[in-house]
């Protein structure tokens, strides 16, 4: 009895002790989404199956190899990536190019439906296809099976692929790559990642043998090192049967053991200056490196949330200071986090300088850091951030059935890679709502101080000229500045508060003056204020409501001196809020009302897109109304953006690729509007003038078409249309629709020897005067011809000539000028650019003579059928399809004819159309960007 009492006392003491432990220190495991089905076959292969009904009849199949470049030996650097390339160059059943040809015969296109990538710690093969084509599903799974065990590594194919990989390496050696290389020794110190870039060493690529590739493949491409992921509109039993039937037969050979290289801290403060003439801005940043804890339990969930909040609070505060004019001597800044190794991450805080005023940028960054050091963050700004983020998480939970299929698959693959629980949006929201209560200004202050005391850190200054480099701060100056600001009396940051009121004037509503049925579930309305509304009623279960205002005015509607600022003005409006809402308030208001907004300006049109919810559509219409009738530009936001753009213009001549593109553009047009804007021209524009320019894009309701797509009934929709669209009034500044650029009537041949990388960039534009509109049937015939031509170019140039990383072929149509242009572009070895351009033109000429045959047209039909399925698979895609029809053909219903025209298309029609339109170019504009 005494012994039992003693045990009971021990138990009670233990329980009492647990009750004293802070809740956040109890590492309760995280849940897993119950919809996710996981398991393992007898041969060791793991699988993850996730049924997801949107989009209907679509599925993603991903094969994940849990090995990337980190597992390469010193003489194998680049082999993991090379092996990935070779999967598309022959397997036992599909030798040579047959793998790609088989995908194309199913209507699947590389890049859109088929892809692969190699990273530091994984290699992934991706195929997306319809579930209705059961035979194709079986065939794709057979390809996955052979990728897993029966790749051939033919000597001839290996030799050909060396050139492709080399050109891929050349093509990516730009300013971003050079900056990354200069940062790597600091950011990746003491990590295996430092000398294991996935692209590898070109010496290895040039000399590796098929036997070495095969050895790596056999070592790592084994079932126990694989996870097969199926996500989409497919029955889970059918999915498991596909995996069992095709991958269950793989021999259970054991793979090598993936090794782990723990990262060690570099506990001393370092200093780095990156001087590259192609850098767009000058700036200073402080980087911290710290261990990365995978989110597997509630404690790690809170810790990662705290780090994320520190970053967001810094960015939120920085934006508000710029808007309020308290940081007039910088041109922006940001804070971010990035994973740098399997077990390490980095957080950085950056301020961009105005011009090359590095001291001002450093002062601004020191002020922000020191203010947080002294006062931390306020309860008001933390609660505002929490409320905004929780609202977005709640929206995501409510909309989880509508998650993007690719993003969903990617998240599941990430869960597999990191061996972490896969949370549903509902679980994420519920956990955040409960656990974020433990995140306080005190806990954030503690996390901030831990970060600031971290010695594994470095200062980085990015400059774009020797003059700016001379203004960079020395290590001693940075240290002294830190001490100065640590001792300086700084005022605390005062959170300005959030206004969540968006008032829309109760103007007179319009009436519907005309209604016309364009097609099934597609109706056109005309309002008494002149606005046109196109409504597409969907049968989808999606809650999304898409509203897109299409203006027939774009940047070509403006004179030369204004044209070049319209995109910047539009961006400044987006960063300034609308109506009574500041940019910060708009974020919160948008979250609480589940709406988003974006704009895009092109030559002839401007698109204003609003995403809303069918069950609460009014906020979407309110936001649309205010963006058109009550937009604004914050003076300080404008000055900051304008300064950044001026800096970019000043350094344009130091960025060869952009300079080359601008010269090619100017060569094609004899028009002042094609000339680049100068720094002096941009500097003279005020925020008020920029706003006036932007408002003219939507100056007259009669020039606007509103495309509305969603599963919403007329009783709900029409009152919103007549009030919020119908109340729009014509502006006093009415702008004419854009006119086409005047074409240059002489040929041009541009050679620019300023490339910083050892690669040539080739572009050729052939202009054809159609003298009549390019109708939908004509466009489809030309697209069919181009699909076959693009394949010819790939086979004859990229694969056989092996001197090109990528080659593109496309048609561009200017409906107003009745102009048709064929564009060829590629990168290659500099010494071969003329040879390969000549070959490309010969390939096109030969194909015009030969024409296309019935089999090639059938492949195009399958590809287009796949396009049509994608165009209509969700609300967003359907809205974009209607807008595209409107912009290209002035007919929002043109797309409804595509399937019928596709079936009616014959090889003779395609060939006759191609020969009619493409036999004789009016002008040819060629150019090459060569190394210095």
N, C-alpha and C positions, 0 to 999 in steps of 0.2 A: 504493500500500500504506500509506504514511504517513498519507494522508488518511483511509483506511478505519479505521486504528487510532485516529486522532483522534476520528472519529465514534463509535467504540465506547467510547472513554473518556468522551466527553460523555454517551452513553446510560447507561453504568454510574453516572456521577456523578448523573444525573437520578434513576435508580432508587434509588440510595442516599439521595438527598435525600427522595424520597417515603417511604421507610421510616422516616425521622426525624420525619415529620409525624404528629401524634397522629391516631389512627384517626377520632376524632369530627369532625375538620376536613375529612375527605374526603366531599364531598357526593354520595354515591352516590344515584342516583334510586330512588324507591320503585317496587315492582311494582304491577301492576293485576290485579284479580281476573279470572282467565281466563274465567269464566262471563259476564262483561259484554261484550256485543256493541255496538260503537259504529261509527258511519259518518256519511256526509253524502250527501244527495241532490243531484242536479244543480242544483236551484234554491237550494242553500245550506243547507237545513234539516238540522240534526244530529239523530241519533237514538241512543237507548241502550235496549238490550233485555236483560232479565235473567230467564231462566227460573227459576221458583221454585215448587216443587210444593205448598207449604203456604200457605194452605189449598187443598184440591183444587178445581179448576174455577173459581178466582177470579183476576181480573186487575185491576191498576191501570193506568189510562191517564192520563198527566199531560202537559199542554202547558205548557212553560215559556217565557215571554217574558223575554228577558234585559234587561228594562227595568222600573224601578219609579219611585218618586217623585223619585229623585235627578236624573233627566233632564228634569224639568219646568222650563219657563221660569218667570220670576217671575209671569206672568199665567196660569200653568197649575197652580198649587199645589192638588192634589186631583184633577187630571184623570186621572192613571193609575188611581186608585181608582174614579173615576166610570166610566171606560171598562170596567173589570172588571164593575161592576154592570150596565152596558148589554148585556153579552153574554147576559144572561138576560132581556133585554127586546126581543128581536127580531133575527132574521137573515133572509136572503132567502127561505129555504124555510119558516122557522118564525117568523112575525111575532109581535109582542106577547108574550103569555105562553105561546106554543106551545112554546118550548124547555123550560120547566119542566113543562108538561103532557105533553110527549113523554117526558120522563124518568119522570114518575109513571106513565104508561101502561105502562112497562116494569117497574114495581115498584121503581124507584129513588127514593130519598127524599133531598131536599136536607138536607145536614148529615151524614147517614149514608153515602150513596153518592156524592153530588155536592157539590162545594164549590169555592171559589176564594179566593185571597188576594192582596193587593198589599203588598209590602214596599218598602224603600228601593231595592233593586236587582233585583227580579224581580216578575213577575206570573204566577201559576200557576193553572191550571184542572185539577180533579181529578175523575175518574169511576172508580168501582169497580163491577164487574159480573161475572156468571157468564160463563165462556167457552163454556158449553154452548149459550147462546142466540145462535147465529151471526147471525141477522137483527138482533138488538139490537146486536151488536158493530159491524155495518156501519152501522147508523143512528147510533150514538154517534160513530163516526169521521166520519160526514158532518157531524154537529154541530161536531166539532172543526175540520173543514175550513172550515165557514162562520164559526166564531169567528175563524179565522185571516185571513179575507179578505172576508167578506160580512155583517158586522154592519150594521144599518140605521140606528140612531140616529134613530128616528122622533121628531119634535118633541113629540108628545103623551106618548110614553114617557119622554123626557128630563125633561119637566116633572114627571111623576109621581114620577120617581126622586129628584128634588131633595129632596123631603120625607123620603123614606126615609133618604137619606144624612145629612140634617140631624139626624134623630132618632137615627141611629146615633152621630153625634158627641155629641149631648146625653146619650145613655144612658151613654157612657163617661167623662163628666166627673165622676168620683168622686174619693175621696181618693187613690187610687193614681195617677190622672191628674194631680191637682194636685201631688202629690209629684214626679212625673216632670217636670212643667213647671218646678218650682222647681230641680230638679237639672240640667236640660238645659244651661243656659249654662255650668255647670262641667264636666259630663261630656262634652259635645259641642263644646266650644270649638274653633274653627278647623276644624270639619268641615262638609261640605255637608249632613250629616244634621240639623244644628241647625235649619235653617228649611225642611226638606222632609219633615215628617211625612206619612206616606201618606194619612191622612184629609184633609189639606189645609186650606185656608181656606174658611170657609162663605160668604164673599163671592164667591169663585170658584165654588163650588157653586151659588150662587143666580143667577149671571149668565152662566156659561159657555154657549155656544150649541152646538147639534148640529154645526154646521160646525167649531167648535174641537175638539170631541171627535173628530170624524171625522179631522181633520188630525193629531191626536196618534196616533190609531189607524193611519192610513196611514203615518205616519213610522216607527213602531216595530214594528207587527205585520207583519213581513216575514219570509220563510223564513230568511234568513241571520241573523236575530236570535232564532231559535226552536230549542228542543230538544224533541223528542217522546220521552217515556219510557214504556216498556211493561215492567211487572214482574208476574210471576205464572205461573200454571199454563197456559202457552201455548207451542206450538211456535215456535221462533225464526223459522222460515221463514214461518209464518202471520203472525206479528207484523210482520215486514218487509214482507210483501205488503199488510197493512192500511195501513201507513205510506205505501208507494209508491202504492197505488191511490187514497188519499184526500188525501194531502198532497203527493205528488210532482207533482200537476197545478197546484199554486199557482204563479202567475207569479214568475219570479226577479227581482222588483224589489228593488233594493238599499235597505236600511234606512239611517237616519241612523247616524252613528258614536256609540256610547256614550262619553260624556266621562268623564274621570277627574279628581277633585279631590283631590290629595294632602293629607293632614292634616299640619299643622305642630304641633310641640310648644308647649305653653303653659308655658314654663320659669320659673314662679314659683309659690310655695306660696299656695293660696287657702283661704278659710274661708267656710263656708256654714251657715246655720241654717234649717231647715225647720220652721215652727210651724204645725201643722194639728190641729185638735181631734179629727179622726177617726183620727189615728195611734194605733195600739194600744199602742205602747211608746215610751219615750224611749231614746235611745242615741247613740253616737258612732262614727264610722267614718273610716278613712283610705283614700282612693282614689288609686290610681296609674294613669296613662295611659301606654301604651307601644305601639310599632309591633307590628302583627300580621303575623307571617310565615306564609304559607300552607304547610301541610305537604306538600312535594313531594319532599323527599329525606331521607336519614338524619339529616343535621345538624339540619334543622328539626323532624324527628320527635323527636329528643332534647330540643331546646330547649323545645318545647311540653310534653313529658312532665315536664321539670323544673319548669316553672311550675305545672303541674297538681299535682305532688307537693308543692310548697311550700304550696299551698292545702289539700290533704288532710292534710298533717302538722300544719298550724296547727289545723284543725278537730279532728283526732284528739287533739291535746294539750289543746285547750280542753275537750273532752268529758270527758277523764280528770280534769282539774283540778276540774271541776264535780262529777263523781261522787265524788271523794275529799274534797270539802269544802274545797278550797283556794281556791275562788272563791265564797264564800257571799254576796257583796254585789252580785252581778249576776244577771240572769235569763236569760242565754244569750248566744249570739253566733254568728258564722259568718264564713267567708271564701269568696269566689266570684270567678269571672272572667266577663266579658261582652264580646261584640263590640260596639263602638260606632260603627264605620265600616268600609268595605271594607278599610282598611289599618291600623286601630287597634283596640286592646282595652283593657279596664280590669280591674284586680284591686283588690278592696277587702277590708278587715278590719274587722268590726263587733262591738261589744259592746253589749248591751242593758242598761239600768240597772234596778235595782229601784226601784220608785216613780219619783221624779224625781231620784235621787241621781246626777247627771251626773258629779260628781267621782269617785265610786267606779268608775263605768264607765270613765272616762278613765284612772284609775290602773291598772285591770285590763288595758286595752288596751296602755298604755305598758309595763307589766310584761312582757307576752307579747312585744311587739316588741323590747324591750331585751334580754330573755333570749336571743332568737334572734340578735340582733346580736352579743352577747358570746360565745355558745357554739355557735350553729348548731343542728343537729339531730344526734342520736346515731345511731351505726351500728345500734343495736338497733331504734329506732323506724323508721328508713328501711328496714331489711331486712324488718320486719314489714309495712310498707305495700306494699313490692314483692311480697312473698309473697302477700298478700291479693289485690292487683290482678292478679297473674299467674294466680292460681287462677281468678278470675272470667273472665279472658280465655281461659284454657284451657277452662273450662266453655262459654263462648260459641262457641269453635272446635268443640267436640264437638257443640254443638247448632245449628250454623249452618243446617241444613236446616229448623229450626223457627222461624227469625226471623220476627217480626211483619211482615206484608206492608206495612203502611203505614210503619212505621219504616224498613224496607229501602228502600222507594221514596223516602222523604224523604232518606235518606243518599245515594242515587244522584243525586237532584236537587241536593243540596248540593255533591257532587263536580262536577257540571256547572256550577253557578253559580260556584264558586271555581276551576275549572280545575285540580283536584287529583286525584291518582290515587285510585281507589276500591279499598280494600283489603278482602279477605275477612277474616272473623274469624280464620281460620287464619293468614293472613299477618300480621295485627295481633299475634297472640300470638307468633309466631315472631320477628318484628322486635323486639317488646318484650323477650322473653326474651334476645335477643342484645344489643340496644343498651342496655338498662337497666343492663347490667354496667358501662357507662361512667359511669353516674350514681352519684356517691359523695357522702358528706357534705361533702367538700371542694368538689366542683363545685356542690352545692346552696348551700353557704355563699357561693361566688362569685356565683351567680345571685341570692341574697338580697341581698348587698351592692350589686349592680348596681341591683336594684329600689329599695333604700332610699336610694341616692344620686340616684335619678331626681327631678328638680325639677318634673316635670309631675305635680303631685299636689294634692289638696285635702282638707281636713278637713270632714266633714259631721256636724252634730248635728241629730237629729230629735227634736222635742218635741211634746207634745200639749196644752200649756196655757201661758198667760202666766207662771204661777208656775214651770213647768219651764224656760221660756225664760230667766227671770232667773237660773237656776242653770247655764245653759250657760256654757261656758268662753270667755273672750275669746281672740282670736288671740294676744295677749301671754302669756296664762296657758298656752295650749297649747304655745307655743314654750318657755316656761320649764319646763314639765313634761317636755317631751322632753329638755331639757338635764339636768334633775334625774335622770331615770332613766338617761340615758347615763352619768352619773357615779356612779350608785348601785351599791353592791356587792350584786349579786343572786346567789342560789344557782343552779347549773345545774339544768335539768329532769332528773329521774330517771325513766326509762321503767320502769313497774311490771312489765313483762313480760306475757306472754300465757299463759293457761291454756286448753288445748284439750281438756280432759276433761269429758265430759258423762255422768255415771253415772246409770243408771236402776235403781232398786231392783228386785230379782228377786222381785217379788210373785207370788202364786199367779195362774196364768193362768185365764181364763174358758173355758167350753165354749160351743159353738154349740148353742143349745137349739131353734132354729127356723130353717128356710130356706124361702124362697118366691120363685118366679120371677114377677117383675112384668111383664116384657116380654122381647123378644129381647135377650140380652146385658145384662139388668138384673135383679139379684138382691138380695133383702132378707134379711139375717141378723139374728137376735136372739141376744145373748150372755147368759150366765148372770148377769152383773152388771147386766143390764137395758138395756145399750146396744144401739142399733139401728145396723146397718151396711148401707148401700146401695152395691152394687158395679156399676159400668158397665164392662164389658169392651169396649175399642175395637179396631178393626182397623187403626188408624192406625200409621204408622211412627214417630210421635212417641215420644221417650224420656221425655216429661214424665209424671209421676204427680201428680195433683191430689187432695189430701185436704182436705175441708172439714168441720169439726165445727159442727153447727147446734144451738144451744141454744134451747129455747123460752122462755128468759128474756132480757129486754132491760131498758132503763132504766125501763120502766113496771112492772117487778116490784118496784121500790123505793119506799119512802115519799118524800114530797116533798123532805125535807132531804137524802136520799142520791141521788135520781134525777139531779140535775144534775151530780154529780161523777163519775158512772160513766164517761163518755167520757174525762174527764181521767185518772182512775185507770187506765183501759185503756191510754191513751197512755203513762203513766208506767211501766207494766209493760213495754211494748214498748221503752222507752228504758233499761231497767235490766238486761236480760239474763234468763237463766233458770238454775235449778239452780246449779251452781258457776261458770257463765260470766257474766262481766260483759258490759256492752253491747259493749265493744271486743273482748273475746274471742269473743263470739257472732258478730260480723261475720266474723272470721277462720275460726271453726269452720264457719259457714254456707257460706263460700266454698269451703273444703276439702271439704265434703260436698255441695256443689251443691244447697243447700236455701234457701228463703226462707219467711218467715212474716209474716202480717198478720192484724189483727182489725178487725171492724166491729160496732159496737153500734147497734141501732135500738130502736124502741119495744118490740116483742114478741119480738125474736130477737137473738142474738149469733152472728156467724160468725167462726170461727177457720180461716184458710186456710193450708195448707202446700203448697209446690211441692217435689217431690222428683224423683228419676230412677228410671225403671223398672229400670235396670241396677244401681242402688244405693239401694233404697227404705228400708232400715232407719233411716238418719239422720232421714228425714222423720217416721217414727213415733216415734223417740226424742224429737225436738223437740216434737211434738204432745203426747206424754205429759207431758213436763216443763212445758210451758206451762200445762197443766191442773192438774197435781198439785204442781208445785214452782216456781210463779212467785214473783216478788219485786218490791219497789219500793225503789230506792235512796233513802235519806232526802234526800240533797242534790239528786238529780234531782227528787224530789217537791216540795221547797221551791222550787226554781227554776221548775218548771212552774206550781206553785200561784201563785207571785207574779206570773208573767206573766198568768195567767188573772184574778187579782184586778185587775191594771192594766187589763185588757180590760173587766172588769165596771164599773170606775170610770168608764171613758170611753164606756160603751155609749150613754148619753144624748146623746153628741156624734156618734154614728154613726147618722144618721137612718134609713138603709135597714134596719139591724138592729133599731133601736127599733121601726120600723113593723112588721116581721115579727113581733116579740115581742108587740106589742099585738094584731095580728090573731090570733095563736096563742091568747093569753089570752081574746080575745073569743069564740072558738069553743068553749071548754071551761070548765065550772064545776067545776074540779078543782084542788086545791092543787098537783098535779104539773105543771100548766101554767105555774105562776108561775116567774119567773126566780130563779135562785140569787143571794143577796146576797153581797157581799164578806165580811161578818161570818160568814155560814154557812160559806163555803168556808175561811176562815182557821182555823176550829177543827178541821179534819180533819188528822190526822197521816198519815204514810206507812203506818203499821200499819193504821189504819182504812180507808184507801183500798184497801189490798191485800185486806183482809177483804171489802170490797164487791165488788171485782173477782172474787175467787175464788168468790163465790156464783153467778156466772153459769154456772159449770161444776160446781155442787155435787153433782149427782147424775147418774151415768151413765145412769140410766133416762130422764132428760130430754134426752139427747143423741142426735142422729142423725149418723153419720159417712158422708159421701158420698165414695166413692173411685172415681176415673175414670182409666183408663189401659190400655195394652196389656200387662197383667201376668197371669201364670198363677196359678191357685189354689194350687198347691204352694208358690209363693213368698209369696203374699199372706196366706193364712189363718194361718200361724204368727205373722206380724207383728201381725195383727189381734187374735188371742187373747192375745198377750203384752202388747202396748203399749196397746191399747184395753181388752182384757178385764181388765187388772190395775188399772184405775182404780176407786177406791173412793168410796163416798158420803161427802160431807163432813159434819161435825157441824153445819154451818150450812146447812140446806136452805131454799132460797128458793122461794116459790110462783111459778107462771107469771104473767106480766104480765096485768093486767086493763085493759080499754079505758078511756080517759079518759072522764069524764062530760061529755056534750055540753051546751053552753049551750042553753036552750030558747027563748031570745028572739033576735030578729034584732039585728044590730049594724051600725052605719055609722060608720066611723072616718075622720076627717080629721086629718092631721098636717101642719102647715105648718112643717117644719124642714129641708126638702131644701136642700142647698148648691148643687145643680146646677139649671140652668133646664129641668127636665124633671119630668113627673108620672109616678109609678109607681102603677098601678091593679091591684087584686086583688079578685076576687069568688069566694066559696065558696058553692055551693048544695048543701045537704045533703038527701039523700033517704033516708027510712027504708024499707029493703027488706023488713024483717020476716022475711026468709029468707036463707039463704046465697047469695052471688053465685057461682054455679057457673061452670065453664069455658065452657060454651056461652053463658051469659048475658054473661060478660065479653067473649067474642069478638064477640057481636052489638053490645055497647056500643062496643067498640073500632072496629068497622066504621063505626058511626054517627059516632063522634068523628073518624075519618079524613076523612070527607066534611065534617063541621062545621068542622074545622080549616082545610080548603081554602076553605070559604065565608068564614070570618073573615079569612083572608089576602087573598082577592080583594076582599071588601067593605070591609075596614078598612085593611089595610096598603097595598093597591094603589090602590083607587078613592078612598078618603078621603085617602090620602097624609098621614096624621098620626101614623103609628105605625111605629117601627123594627122591633119584633118583637111577635108576638101568640102566646100559647100557650093550648092547650085540652087538658085531660087529665082522666081520671077517677082517683079515689083510693078504694080499698076497704079498710075495716076489717073483716076477716072475723069477728072476735070480737064486734063490736058490730052486725054486719049493717048497716053504714052504707055508703052510697055518696055520694061527693061529686064534683061537677063544679067544676073550677077554671079560671077565665079570668084571664090576667094579661097586661099590656102596659105599655109606656112611651109617652108621647105629649106633645104640646104641652100645657102646663098648662091653658090656657083651653078645651081641647077634651075634657077627661077625661070629663065627664058625658055629653056628646053621643055620644062613641065607646062608652062603656059601655052606653048605651041602645041604640045600634045593634047592639052585640054580642049583647045579649039578644034583640033583634028577629030577628037572623040565626038564633039558636038556635031561637026559637019558630017561625019560618017553616020551618026545616028539619024540625022535629018534625011539622008539618002536612004538608009535602011528602013526607017520607020520602026514602029513597035508591032509586035504580033499579038495574037489572041491570048496566049499564055501570060505574056507580060501585062496586058491590060487586065486580065483576071486577077493577077497579084495586086495591081493598083486598086481594083475594086474591093478586094478584101481589106486592104489597108484603109481605104476611104470608109468602108463600112464600119471598121473599128473606130475611125474618127467620128463618124456620125453617132455611134453609140456613146462615145465619150462626151460629145457635144450636148447630149440630152440626158446624161446620167444623173444630174442634180440641178438644183435651182440656179446655182452660180454659173455652171457651164451653159445652161439653156439661155440665161440672160446674156452671157457673152456672145453666144451664137446669134441671137436676134440683133444685138448691137452690131456685130460684124456684118450681117446682111444689110443692115440699114446704112452703115458707113460705106461699104463697098458698092452696093447696088441701089441705094435709095429705096430699098424695099425690105421691110422687116420680116416679110414672109418668104423671102427668096430661098432660105435654107430648107423650107419644106419641100422644095422641088428637087433637092439634091439626090435623094435616093432613086427617084424615078429617072432622072437624067443619067445617073450612074449606070443603071441597068440598060438604058438605051444607047449608051456610048459604044461606038465600034472602033476597031483599029483604023479603019479608013477615015473616020471623022477626026480622030486624033492626029493622024499623019497629015491629012489635008490642012487641018488648022495650023499645025506646027510649021508646015512648009509655007503657008500663006503669010503667017505673022513673023516668022523667024529667018526667012531666007536671006534677007538683005538688011543689014543694020544701017540706020541713018548716021549714027555716030558711035565711036568706040573710045572709051576712056579707060586707059590702063595705067597701072602704077605699081611700083615695088618699093618697099622700105628695106634698105640694106644696112648691114653693120657699117660702122664708121670705117 
